[in-house]
Amino acid sequence: MKLKADSKSLVRFVFLMYKVRSELEKNSGTQFDPEIAACMISIMDEDTEYKLHE
């Protein structure tokens, strides 16, 4: 399912990914294993077409 750029669902997804990325960065080394956090951030950064949303 492809979403339009102005879709509310896509906006919510992007905001959620921003929040998740912030939590991973903030808690890397304490709450999250630094290697796993870095891997997750890398995956999120590579998902420029927001395919994780699907």
C-alpha positions in Angstrom: 0.0 0.0 0.0 1.5 3.3 -1.0 0.6 6.4 0.9 0.4 9.9 -0.4 3.0 12.3 0.9 0.2 14.4 2.6 -1.4 11.4 4.2 -2.1 11.8 8.0 -1.0 8.2 8.4 2.4 8.9 6.9 2.9 12.0 9.0 2.1 10.0 12.1 4.6 7.3 11.0 7.4 9.8 10.4 6.8 11.4 13.8 6.8 8.0 15.5 10.1 7.1 13.7 11.6 10.4 14.9 10.5 9.6 18.5 11.9 6.0 18.3 15.2 7.3 16.8 15.5 9.9 19.6 14.9 7.2 22.3 17.5 4.9 20.7 20.1 7.7 20.6 19.3 8.9 24.1 19.4 5.5 25.7 22.1 3.8 23.7 24.5 2.2 26.2 22.0 2.3 29.1 18.6 0.9 28.1 19.7 -0.4 24.7 22.8 -2.3 23.5 24.9 0.3 21.6 25.5 -2.0 18.7 21.8 -2.9 18.3 20.7 0.7 18.7 23.2 1.8 16.0 21.9 -1.0 13.7 18.3 0.0 14.2 19.1 3.7 13.6 21.0 2.7 10.4 18.0 0.7 9.2 15.7 3.6 9.9 18.0 6.0 8.1 18.1 3.8 5.0 14.3 3.6 4.8 13.9 6.8 2.8 10.7 5.5 1.1 9.1 4.6 4.4 8.8 0.9 3.5 8.9 0.0 7.2 5.5 1.5 7.3 4.2 -1.3 5.1 
